């Protein structure tokens, strides 16, 4: 299937989850935040988030501070 990953086309296997994608890209799960189709997906829900053809995925560094 073809996704949009950070604004660029990206191919992923059918049935891949967001957790699978993060792992395949060698990102440390705790150091990246994720959104699919504009909706934030918490780390604990990535394994349940099955990606679909055409989904728009964003991976970004969380911003913390005060």
Secondary structure as UniProt FT lines:
FT   STRAND          2..5
FT   TURN            6..7
FT   STRAND          8..11
FT   TURN            14..15
FT   HELIX           18..24
FT   TURN            25..26
FT   HELIX           29..31
FT   STRAND          33..36
FT   TURN            37..38
FT   STRAND          39..41
FT   HELIX           43..48
FT   TURN            53..54
FT   STRAND          56..60
//
